[in-house]
Structure formats: C-alpha cells, structure tokens
Amino acid sequence: MTLHWKLVIDAHDPHAQAAFWAEALGYVVARLETLGAAVQRRVRAAGGAWTLMTDPEGNEFCVQ
C-alpha cells in the first residue's frame, strides 16, 4: 500500500520563517523573543510546564 501526502506551509515570507525556525530550534524563551516570537501564556499543569508562544507570523508553538 502506498501512502501519498502533501505538506503545505503557508507563510507570507517563507525565507524569513525558515530563518526564524532554523535559529529557534534549541533556544530558550528569552532568545526566541529576540528573534521575534511572543509569549502568549505560561502553563503549569500536573503534566509539566510549558510556554505557549507565537512565531513572527502568529503561528502558535510550545516550548518546555
């Protein structure tokens, strides 16, 4: 059985987004903010703690 799928990433400036994510991987919240990310909220729950952020185009992601 062959599986066919397509991944589409919609970005206003794909090169800027690629540069952001290349820098972002492995960095802490303070560094991500200097790259243009914004903290939306900090979450502490029974399962752990994480920070919900948005990238420069408003896409959400979490950092533990």
N, CA, C, O and CB atoms as a CASP TS submission, in Angstrom:
PFRMAT TS
TARGET T0000
AUTHOR 0000-0000-0000
METHOD Language model
MODEL 1
PARENT N/A
ATOM      1  N   MET     1       0.846  -1.176   0.000  1.00  0.00           N
ATOM      2  CA  MET     1       0.000   0.000   0.000  1.00  0.00           C
ATOM      3  C   MET     1       0.892   1.241   0.000  1.00  0.00           C
ATOM      4  O   MET     1       1.799   1.355   0.824  1.00  0.00           O
ATOM      5  CB  MET     1      -0.963  -0.003   1.223  1.00  0.00           C
ATOM      6  N   THR     2       0.645   2.138  -0.892  1.00  0.00           N
ATOM      7  CA  THR     2       1.405   3.367  -0.989  1.00  0.00           C
ATOM      8  C   THR     2       0.615   4.512  -0.374  1.00  0.00           C
ATOM      9  O   THR     2      -0.583   4.668  -0.608  1.00  0.00           O
ATOM     10  CB  THR     2       1.758   3.673  -2.449  1.00  0.00           C
ATOM     11  N   LEU     3       1.308   5.289   0.402  1.00  0.00           N
ATOM     12  CA  LEU     3       0.684   6.437   1.043  1.00  0.00           C
ATOM     13  C   LEU     3       1.210   7.701   0.373  1.00  0.00           C
ATOM     14  O   LEU     3       2.420   7.920   0.309  1.00  0.00           O
ATOM     15  CB  LEU     3       0.967   6.453   2.581  1.00  0.00           C
ATOM     16  N   HIS     4       0.313   8.516  -0.118  1.00  0.00           N
ATOM     17  CA  HIS     4       0.688   9.787  -0.726  1.00  0.00           C
ATOM     18  C   HIS     4       0.139  10.921   0.132  1.00  0.00           C
ATOM     19  O   HIS     4      -1.036  10.917   0.499  1.00  0.00           O
ATOM     20  CB  HIS     4       0.161   9.889  -2.190  1.00  0.00           C
ATOM     21  N   TRP     5       0.984  11.879   0.446  1.00  0.00           N
ATOM     22  CA  TRP     5       0.529  13.026   1.195  1.00  0.00           C
ATOM     23  C   TRP     5       1.357  14.234   0.801  1.00  0.00           C
ATOM     24  O   TRP     5       2.439  14.111   0.228  1.00  0.00           O
ATOM     25  CB  TRP     5       0.613  12.766   2.707  1.00  0.00           C
ATOM     26  N   LYS     6       0.834  15.384   1.116  1.00  0.00           N
ATOM     27  CA  LYS     6       1.494  16.635   0.772  1.00  0.00           C
ATOM     28  C   LYS     6       1.497  17.528   2.005  1.00  0.00           C
ATOM     29  O   LYS     6       0.489  17.645   2.701  1.00  0.00           O
ATOM     30  CB  LYS     6       0.788  17.337  -0.432  1.00  0.00           C
ATOM     31  N   LEU     7       2.625  18.150   2.264  1.00  0.00           N
ATOM     32  CA  LEU     7       2.739  19.112   3.353  1.00  0.00           C
ATOM     33  C   LEU     7       2.800  20.500   2.735  1.00  0.00           C
ATOM     34  O   LEU     7       3.653  20.776   1.892  1.00  0.00           O
ATOM     35  CB  LEU     7       3.998  18.828   4.246  1.00  0.00           C
ATOM     36  N   VAL     8       1.891  21.371   3.157  1.00  0.00           N
ATOM     37  CA  VAL     8       1.854  22.734   2.642  1.00  0.00           C
ATOM     38  C   VAL     8       2.055  23.684   3.816  1.00  0.00           C
ATOM     39  O   VAL     8       1.353  23.607   4.824  1.00  0.00           O
ATOM     40  CB  VAL     8       0.507  23.029   1.896  1.00  0.00           C
ATOM     41  N   ILE     9       3.015  24.570   3.668  1.00  0.00           N
ATOM     42  CA  ILE     9       3.268  25.578   4.696  1.00  0.00           C
ATOM     43  C   ILE     9       2.960  26.932   4.081  1.00  0.00           C
ATOM     44  O   ILE     9       3.604  27.354   3.121  1.00  0.00           O
ATOM     45  CB  ILE     9       4.750  25.512   5.233  1.00  0.00           C
ATOM     46  N   ASP    10       1.971  27.603   4.645  1.00  0.00           N
ATOM     47  CA  ASP    10       1.538  28.897   4.136  1.00  0.00           C
ATOM     48  C   ASP    10       2.213  29.982   4.964  1.00  0.00           C
ATOM     49  O   ASP    10       1.939  30.124   6.155  1.00  0.00           O
ATOM     50  CB  ASP    10      -0.019  29.037   4.182  1.00  0.00           C
ATOM     51  N   ALA    11       3.090  30.740   4.330  1.00  0.00           N
ATOM     52  CA  ALA    11       3.799  31.803   5.036  1.00  0.00           C
ATOM     53  C   ALA    11       3.900  33.028   4.136  1.00  0.00           C
ATOM     54  O   ALA    11       4.099  32.917   2.926  1.00  0.00           O
ATOM     55  CB  ALA    11       5.207  31.330   5.481  1.00  0.00           C
ATOM     56  N   HIS    12       3.761  34.184   4.745  1.00  0.00           N
ATOM     57  CA  HIS    12       3.882  35.434   4.000  1.00  0.00           C
ATOM     58  C   HIS    12       5.288  35.557   3.405  1.00  0.00           C
ATOM     59  O   HIS    12       5.450  35.941   2.247  1.00  0.00           O
ATOM     60  CB  HIS    12       3.571  36.647   4.914  1.00  0.00           C
ATOM     61  N   ASP    13       6.296  35.228   4.208  1.00  0.00           N
ATOM     62  CA  ASP    13       7.691  35.285   3.773  1.00  0.00           C
ATOM     63  C   ASP    13       8.363  33.972   4.169  1.00  0.00           C
ATOM     64  O   ASP    13       8.908  33.877   5.268  1.00  0.00           O
ATOM     65  CB  ASP    13       8.441  36.520   4.401  1.00  0.00           C
ATOM     66  N   PRO    14       8.338  32.958   3.302  1.00  0.00           N
ATOM     67  CA  PRO    14       8.865  31.643   3.670  1.00  0.00           C
ATOM     68  C   PRO    14      10.345  31.665   4.048  1.00  0.00           C
ATOM     69  O   PRO    14      10.771  30.877   4.892  1.00  0.00           O
ATOM     70  CB  PRO    14       8.659  30.684   2.535  1.00  0.00           C
ATOM     71  N   HIS    15      11.126  32.539   3.446  1.00  0.00           N
ATOM     72  CA  HIS    15      12.549  32.589   3.790  1.00  0.00           C
ATOM     73  C   HIS    15      12.754  33.124   5.206  1.00  0.00           C
ATOM     74  O   HIS    15      13.613  32.635   5.940  1.00  0.00           O
ATOM     75  CB  HIS    15      13.311  33.462   2.781  1.00  0.00           C
ATOM     76  N   ALA    16      11.970  34.119   5.584  1.00  0.00           N
ATOM     77  CA  ALA    16      12.051  34.646   6.946  1.00  0.00           C
ATOM     78  C   ALA    16      11.594  33.600   7.954  1.00  0.00           C
ATOM     79  O   ALA    16      12.199  33.458   9.017  1.00  0.00           O
ATOM     80  CB  ALA    16      11.203  35.922   7.084  1.00  0.00           C
ATOM     81  N   GLN    17      10.535  32.868   7.631  1.00  0.00           N
ATOM     82  CA  GLN    17      10.051  31.811   8.527  1.00  0.00           C
ATOM     83  C   GLN    17      11.095  30.711   8.670  1.00  0.00           C
ATOM     84  O   GLN    17      11.327  30.215   9.772  1.00  0.00           O
ATOM     85  CB  GLN    17       8.726  31.221   8.005  1.00  0.00           C
ATOM     86  N   ALA    18      11.719  30.329   7.573  1.00  0.00           N
ATOM     87  CA  ALA    18      12.762  29.293   7.619  1.00  0.00           C
ATOM     88  C   ALA    18      13.932  29.760   8.477  1.00  0.00           C
ATOM     89  O   ALA    18      14.466  28.986   9.272  1.00  0.00           O
ATOM     90  CB  ALA    18      13.252  28.943   6.193  1.00  0.00           C
ATOM     91  N   ALA    19      14.328  31.005   8.322  1.00  0.00           N
ATOM     92  CA  ALA    19      15.430  31.541   9.128  1.00  0.00           C
ATOM     93  C   ALA    19      15.048  31.577  10.609  1.00  0.00           C
ATOM     94  O   ALA    19      15.862  31.255  11.475  1.00  0.00           O
ATOM     95  CB  ALA    19      15.816  32.956   8.642  1.00  0.00           C
ATOM     96  N   PHE    20      13.796  31.973  10.893  1.00  0.00           N
ATOM     97  CA  PHE    20      13.327  32.013  12.278  1.00  0.00           C
ATOM     98  C   PHE    20      13.411  30.631  12.907  1.00  0.00           C
ATOM     99  O   PHE    20      13.984  30.478  13.985  1.00  0.00           O
ATOM    100  CB  PHE    20      11.886  32.542  12.349  1.00  0.00           C
ATOM    101  N   TRP    21      12.844  29.615  12.243  1.00  0.00           N
ATOM    102  CA  TRP    21      12.805  28.273  12.814  1.00  0.00           C
ATOM    103  C   TRP    21      14.187  27.636  12.866  1.00  0.00           C
ATOM    104  O   TRP    21      14.459  26.848  13.771  1.00  0.00           O
ATOM    105  CB  TRP    21      11.864  27.394  12.013  1.00  0.00           C
ATOM    106  N   ALA    22      15.058  27.952  11.928  1.00  0.00           N
ATOM    107  CA  ALA    22      16.423  27.433  11.975  1.00  0.00           C
ATOM    108  C   ALA    22      17.144  27.946  13.221  1.00  0.00           C
ATOM    109  O   ALA    22      17.888  27.206  13.865  1.00  0.00           O
ATOM    110  CB  ALA    22      17.199  27.833  10.702  1.00  0.00           C
ATOM    111  N   GLU    23      16.918  29.218  13.554  1.00  0.00           N
ATOM    112  CA  GLU    23      17.509  29.794  14.762  1.00  0.00           C
ATOM    113  C   GLU    23      16.793  29.336  16.023  1.00  0.00           C
ATOM    114  O   GLU    23      17.420  29.136  17.064  1.00  0.00           O
ATOM    115  CB  GLU    23      17.487  31.308  14.684  1.00  0.00           C
ATOM    116  N   ALA    24      15.480  29.171  15.927  1.00  0.00           N
ATOM    117  CA  ALA    24      14.659  28.908  17.107  1.00  0.00           C
ATOM    118  C   ALA    24      14.891  27.534  17.719  1.00  0.00           C
ATOM    119  O   ALA    24      14.835  27.390  18.941  1.00  0.00           O
ATOM    120  CB  ALA    24      13.216  29.050  16.753  1.00  0.00           C
ATOM    121  N   LEU    25      15.146  26.538  16.910  1.00  0.00           N
ATOM    122  CA  LEU    25      15.256  25.178  17.444  1.00  0.00           C
ATOM    123  C   LEU    25      16.413  25.086  18.432  1.00  0.00           C
ATOM    124  O   LEU    25      17.565  25.355  18.092  1.00  0.00           O
ATOM    125  CB  LEU    25      15.447  24.159  16.302  1.00  0.00           C
ATOM    126  N   GLY    26      16.084  24.703  19.648  1.00  0.00           N
ATOM    127  CA  GLY    26      17.111  24.542  20.665  1.00  0.00           C
ATOM    128  C   GLY    26      17.356  25.772  21.532  1.00  0.00           C
ATOM    129  O   GLY    26      18.217  25.727  22.412  1.00  0.00           O
ATOM    130  N   TYR    27      16.637  26.862  21.318  1.00  0.00           N
ATOM    131  CA  TYR    27      16.847  28.058  22.112  1.00  0.00           C
ATOM    132  C   TYR    27      15.797  28.212  23.194  1.00  0.00           C
ATOM    133  O   TYR    27      14.724  27.613  23.122  1.00  0.00           O
ATOM    134  CB  TYR    27      16.851  29.272  21.228  1.00  0.00           C
ATOM    135  N   VAL    28      16.108  29.013  24.190  1.00  0.00           N
ATOM    136  CA  VAL    28      15.188  29.261  25.297  1.00  0.00           C
ATOM    137  C   VAL    28      14.257  30.423  24.958  1.00  0.00           C
ATOM    138  O   VAL    28      14.450  31.122  23.964  1.00  0.00           O
ATOM    139  CB  VAL    28      15.967  29.556  26.598  1.00  0.00           C
ATOM    140  N   VAL    29      13.250  30.613  25.800  1.00  0.00           N
ATOM    141  CA  VAL    29      12.212  31.610  25.555  1.00  0.00           C
ATOM    142  C   VAL    29      12.801  33.006  25.339  1.00  0.00           C
ATOM    143  O   VAL    29      12.395  33.702  24.408  1.00  0.00           O
ATOM    144  CB  VAL    29      11.230  31.637  26.720  1.00  0.00           C
ATOM    145  N   ALA    30      13.736  33.421  26.167  1.00  0.00           N
ATOM    146  CA  ALA    30      14.301  34.766  26.033  1.00  0.00           C
ATOM    147  C   ALA    30      14.953  34.952  24.664  1.00  0.00           C
ATOM    148  O   ALA    30      14.819  36.014  24.055  1.00  0.00           O
ATOM    149  CB  ALA    30      15.329  35.028  27.147  1.00  0.00           C
ATOM    150  N   ARG    31      15.644  33.950  24.184  1.00  0.00           N
ATOM    151  CA  ARG    31      16.286  34.034  22.866  1.00  0.00           C
ATOM    152  C   ARG    31      15.227  34.072  21.769  1.00  0.00           C
ATOM    153  O   ARG    31      15.370  34.820  20.801  1.00  0.00           O
ATOM    154  CB  ARG    31      17.248  32.838  22.645  1.00  0.00           C
ATOM    155  N   LEU    32      14.171  33.279  21.906  1.00  0.00           N
ATOM    156  CA  LEU    32      13.110  33.276  20.902  1.00  0.00           C
ATOM    157  C   LEU    32      12.434  34.638  20.801  1.00  0.00           C
ATOM    158  O   LEU    32      12.044  35.065  19.714  1.00  0.00           O
ATOM    159  CB  LEU    32      12.075  32.204  21.229  1.00  0.00           C
ATOM    160  N   GLU    33      12.295  35.319  21.939  1.00  0.00           N
ATOM    161  CA  GLU    33      11.692  36.654  21.915  1.00  0.00           C
ATOM    162  C   GLU    33      12.560  37.634  21.131  1.00  0.00           C
ATOM    163  O   GLU    33      12.033  38.506  20.441  1.00  0.00           O
ATOM    164  CB  GLU    33      11.475  37.171  23.345  1.00  0.00           C
ATOM    165  N   THR    34      13.878  37.503  21.227  1.00  0.00           N
ATOM    166  CA  THR    34      14.754  38.394  20.453  1.00  0.00           C
ATOM    167  C   THR    34      14.674  38.097  18.966  1.00  0.00           C
ATOM    168  O   THR    34      15.017  38.948  18.145  1.00  0.00           O
ATOM    169  CB  THR    34      16.201  38.265  20.926  1.00  0.00           C
ATOM    170  N   LEU    35      14.220  36.889  18.607  1.00  0.00           N
ATOM    171  CA  LEU    35      14.059  36.512  17.198  1.00  0.00           C
ATOM    172  C   LEU    35      12.691  36.921  16.645  1.00  0.00           C
ATOM    173  O   LEU    35      12.427  36.750  15.455  1.00  0.00           O
ATOM    174  CB  LEU    35      14.250  35.006  17.035  1.00  0.00           C
ATOM    175  N   GLY    36      11.817  37.461  17.509  1.00  0.00           N
ATOM    176  CA  GLY    36      10.514  37.914  17.041  1.00  0.00           C
ATOM    177  C   GLY    36       9.335  37.111  17.548  1.00  0.00           C
ATOM    178  O   GLY    36       8.192  37.414  17.208  1.00  0.00           O
ATOM    179  N   ALA    37       9.591  36.085  18.360  1.00  0.00           N
ATOM    180  CA  ALA    37       8.491  35.306  18.941  1.00  0.00           C
ATOM    181  C   ALA    37       7.867  36.092  20.092  1.00  0.00           C
ATOM    182  O   ALA    37       8.500  36.980  20.664  1.00  0.00           O
ATOM    183  CB  ALA    37       8.992  33.911  19.435  1.00  0.00           C
ATOM    184  N   ALA    38       6.628  35.760  20.424  1.00  0.00           N
ATOM    185  CA  ALA    38       5.934  36.428  21.528  1.00  0.00           C
ATOM    186  C   ALA    38       5.345  35.383  22.465  1.00  0.00           C
ATOM    187  O   ALA    38       4.775  34.386  22.021  1.00  0.00           O
ATOM    188  CB  ALA    38       4.823  37.372  20.997  1.00  0.00           C
ATOM    189  N   VAL    39       5.489  35.622  23.766  1.00  0.00           N
ATOM    190  CA  VAL    39       4.894  34.734  24.768  1.00  0.00           C
ATOM    191  C   VAL    39       3.408  35.027  24.828  1.00  0.00           C
ATOM    192  O   VAL    39       3.006  36.179  24.993  1.00  0.00           O
ATOM    193  CB  VAL    39       5.562  34.917  26.175  1.00  0.00           C
ATOM    194  N   GLN    40       2.588  33.990  24.695  1.00  0.00           N
ATOM    195  CA  GLN    40       1.135  34.138  24.819  1.00  0.00           C
ATOM    196  C   GLN    40       0.689  33.813  26.236  1.00  0.00           C
ATOM    197  O   GLN    40      -0.128  34.526  26.820  1.00  0.00           O
ATOM    198  CB  GLN    40       0.406  33.231  23.811  1.00  0.00           C
ATOM    199  N   ARG    41       1.233  32.730  26.783  1.00  0.00           N
ATOM    200  CA  ARG    41       0.953  32.399  28.186  1.00  0.00           C
ATOM    201  C   ARG    41       1.907  31.306  28.658  1.00  0.00           C
ATOM    202  O   ARG    41       2.448  30.533  27.867  1.00  0.00           O
ATOM    203  CB  ARG    41      -0.525  31.944  28.366  1.00  0.00           C
ATOM    204  N   ARG    42       2.092  31.272  29.964  1.00  0.00           N
ATOM    205  CA  ARG    42       2.906  30.231  30.602  1.00  0.00           C
ATOM    206  C   ARG    42       1.937  29.277  31.292  1.00  0.00           C
ATOM    207  O   ARG    42       1.014  29.708  31.984  1.00  0.00           O
ATOM    208  CB  ARG    42       3.958  30.844  31.632  1.00  0.00           C
ATOM    209  N   VAL    43       2.154  27.986  31.098  1.00  0.00           N
ATOM    210  CA  VAL    43       1.224  26.973  31.604  1.00  0.00           C
ATOM    211  C   VAL    43       1.946  26.074  32.599  1.00  0.00           C
ATOM    212  O   VAL    43       3.033  25.568  32.317  1.00  0.00           O
ATOM    213  CB  VAL    43       0.626  26.132  30.440  1.00  0.00           C
ATOM    214  N   ARG    44       1.335  25.880  33.763  1.00  0.00           N
ATOM    215  CA  ARG    44       1.811  24.903  34.746  1.00  0.00           C
ATOM    216  C   ARG    44       0.636  23.982  35.026  1.00  0.00           C
ATOM    217  O   ARG    44      -0.428  24.418  35.465  1.00  0.00           O
ATOM    218  CB  ARG    44       2.348  25.598  36.078  1.00  0.00           C
ATOM    219  N   ALA    45       0.849  22.698  34.762  1.00  0.00           N
ATOM    220  CA  ALA    45      -0.213  21.709  34.971  1.00  0.00           C
ATOM    221  C   ALA    45       0.412  20.465  35.590  1.00  0.00           C
ATOM    222  O   ALA    45       1.631  20.367  35.734  1.00  0.00           O
ATOM    223  CB  ALA    45      -0.948  21.360  33.624  1.00  0.00           C
ATOM    224  N   ALA    46      -0.447  19.518  35.952  1.00  0.00           N
ATOM    225  CA  ALA    46       0.037  18.283  36.566  1.00  0.00           C
ATOM    226  C   ALA    46       1.042  17.558  35.663  1.00  0.00           C
ATOM    227  O   ALA    46       1.941  16.879  36.160  1.00  0.00           O
ATOM    228  CB  ALA    46      -1.141  17.358  36.884  1.00  0.00           C
ATOM    229  N   GLY    47       0.896  17.699  34.346  1.00  0.00           N
ATOM    230  CA  GLY    47       1.783  17.021  33.406  1.00  0.00           C
ATOM    231  C   GLY    47       3.092  17.735  33.147  1.00  0.00           C
ATOM    232  O   GLY    47       3.951  17.195  32.450  1.00  0.00           O
ATOM    233  N   GLY    48       3.277  18.946  33.689  1.00  0.00           N
ATOM    234  CA  GLY    48       4.509  19.684  33.472  1.00  0.00           C
ATOM    235  C   GLY    48       4.257  21.161  33.271  1.00  0.00           C
ATOM    236  O   GLY    48       3.186  21.677  33.591  1.00  0.00           O
ATOM    237  N   ALA    49       5.261  21.831  32.737  1.00  0.00           N
ATOM    238  CA  ALA    49       5.157  23.269  32.491  1.00  0.00           C
ATOM    239  C   ALA    49       5.673  23.560  31.087  1.00  0.00           C
ATOM    240  O   ALA    49       6.617  22.928  30.614  1.00  0.00           O
ATOM    241  CB  ALA    49       5.955  24.087  33.561  1.00  0.00           C
ATOM    242  N   TRP    50       5.039  24.525  30.430  1.00  0.00           N
ATOM    243  CA  TRP    50       5.470  24.920  29.100  1.00  0.00           C
ATOM    244  C   TRP    50       5.032  26.348  28.843  1.00  0.00           C
ATOM    245  O   TRP    50       4.207  26.909  29.565  1.00  0.00           O
ATOM    246  CB  TRP    50       4.905  23.969  28.023  1.00  0.00           C
ATOM    247  N   THR    51       5.602  26.918  27.802  1.00  0.00           N
ATOM    248  CA  THR    51       5.264  28.281  27.398  1.00  0.00           C
ATOM    249  C   THR    51       4.664  28.236  26.008  1.00  0.00           C
ATOM    250  O   THR    51       5.263  27.692  25.080  1.00  0.00           O
ATOM    251  CB  THR    51       6.511  29.211  27.434  1.00  0.00           C
ATOM    252  N   LEU    52       3.479  28.809  25.868  1.00  0.00           N
ATOM    253  CA  LEU    52       2.837  28.920  24.563  1.00  0.00           C
ATOM    254  C   LEU    52       3.314  30.226  23.938  1.00  0.00           C
ATOM    255  O   LEU    52       3.186  31.297  24.532  1.00  0.00           O
ATOM    256  CB  LEU    52       1.262  28.872  24.679  1.00  0.00           C
ATOM    257  N   MET    53       3.866  30.120  22.729  1.00  0.00           N
ATOM    258  CA  MET    53       4.408  31.285  22.039  1.00  0.00           C
ATOM    259  C   MET    53       3.844  31.363  20.628  1.00  0.00           C
ATOM    260  O   MET    53       3.233  30.415  20.136  1.00  0.00           O
ATOM    261  CB  MET    53       5.946  31.231  22.003  1.00  0.00           C
ATOM    262  N   THR    54       4.056  32.500  19.987  1.00  0.00           N
ATOM    263  CA  THR    54       3.735  32.636  18.571  1.00  0.00           C
ATOM    264  C   THR    54       5.002  33.083  17.846  1.00  0.00           C
ATOM    265  O   THR    54       5.802  33.853  18.377  1.00  0.00           O
ATOM    266  CB  THR    54       2.556  33.653  18.342  1.00  0.00           C
ATOM    267  N   ASP    55       5.165  32.582  16.619  1.00  0.00           N
ATOM    268  CA  ASP    55       6.300  32.995  15.804  1.00  0.00           C
ATOM    269  C   ASP    55       5.995  34.364  15.195  1.00  0.00           C
ATOM    270  O   ASP    55       4.913  34.904  15.425  1.00  0.00           O
ATOM    271  CB  ASP    55       6.606  31.942  14.690  1.00  0.00           C
ATOM    272  N   PRO    56       6.921  34.936  14.425  1.00  0.00           N
ATOM    273  CA  PRO    56       6.692  36.280  13.891  1.00  0.00           C
ATOM    274  C   PRO    56       5.435  36.434  13.023  1.00  0.00           C
ATOM    275  O   PRO    56       4.954  37.552  12.837  1.00  0.00           O
ATOM    276  CB  PRO    56       7.873  36.685  13.094  1.00  0.00           C
ATOM    277  N   GLU    57       4.899  35.328  12.491  1.00  0.00           N
ATOM    278  CA  GLU    57       3.674  35.415  11.677  1.00  0.00           C
ATOM    279  C   GLU    57       2.420  35.036  12.458  1.00  0.00           C
ATOM    280  O   GLU    57       1.332  34.974  11.886  1.00  0.00           O
ATOM    281  CB  GLU    57       3.797  34.517  10.459  1.00  0.00           C
ATOM    282  N   GLY    58       2.562  34.781  13.767  1.00  0.00           N
ATOM    283  CA  GLY    58       1.406  34.484  14.598  1.00  0.00           C
ATOM    284  C   GLY    58       1.076  33.007  14.755  1.00  0.00           C
ATOM    285  O   GLY    58       0.049  32.676  15.348  1.00  0.00           O
ATOM    286  N   ASN    59       1.919  32.103  14.240  1.00  0.00           N
ATOM    287  CA  ASN    59       1.693  30.669  14.386  1.00  0.00           C
ATOM    288  C   ASN    59       2.093  30.233  15.789  1.00  0.00           C
ATOM    289  O   ASN    59       3.169  30.590  16.268  1.00  0.00           O
ATOM    290  CB  ASN    59       2.484  29.871  13.318  1.00  0.00           C
ATOM    291  N   GLU    60       1.232  29.462  16.450  1.00  0.00           N
ATOM    292  CA  GLU    60       1.488  29.044  17.824  1.00  0.00           C
ATOM    293  C   GLU    60       2.421  27.846  17.879  1.00  0.00           C
ATOM    294  O   GLU    60       2.400  26.977  17.008  1.00  0.00           O
ATOM    295  CB  GLU    60       0.184  28.715  18.526  1.00  0.00           C
ATOM    296  N   PHE    61       3.259  27.819  18.947  1.00  0.00           N
ATOM    297  CA  PHE    61       4.088  26.659  19.240  1.00  0.00           C
ATOM    298  C   PHE    61       4.391  26.679  20.740  1.00  0.00           C
ATOM    299  O   PHE    61       4.251  27.712  21.395  1.00  0.00           O
ATOM    300  CB  PHE    61       5.413  26.662  18.380  1.00  0.00           C
ATOM    301  N   CYS    62       4.802  25.541  21.270  1.00  0.00           N
ATOM    302  CA  CYS    62       5.087  25.423  22.702  1.00  0.00           C
ATOM    303  C   CYS    62       6.561  25.123  22.932  1.00  0.00           C
ATOM    304  O   CYS    62       7.205  24.437  22.139  1.00  0.00           O
ATOM    305  CB  CYS    62       4.217  24.327  23.340  1.00  0.00           C
ATOM    306  N   VAL    63       7.083  25.658  24.046  1.00  0.00           N
ATOM    307  CA  VAL    63       8.447  25.413  24.459  1.00  0.00           C
ATOM    308  C   VAL    63       8.387  24.900  25.892  1.00  0.00           C
ATOM    309  O   VAL    63       7.719  25.489  26.742  1.00  0.00           O
ATOM    310  CB  VAL    63       9.337  26.706  24.334  1.00  0.00           C
ATOM    311  N   GLN    64       9.089  23.798  26.156  1.00  0.00           N
ATOM    312  CA  GLN    64       9.128  23.265  27.527  1.00  0.00           C
ATOM    313  C   GLN    64      10.335  23.771  28.239  1.00  0.00           C
ATOM    314  O   GLN    64      10.549  23.438  29.404  1.00  0.00           O
ATOM    315  CB  GLN    64       9.123  21.742  27.536  1.00  0.00           C
TER
END
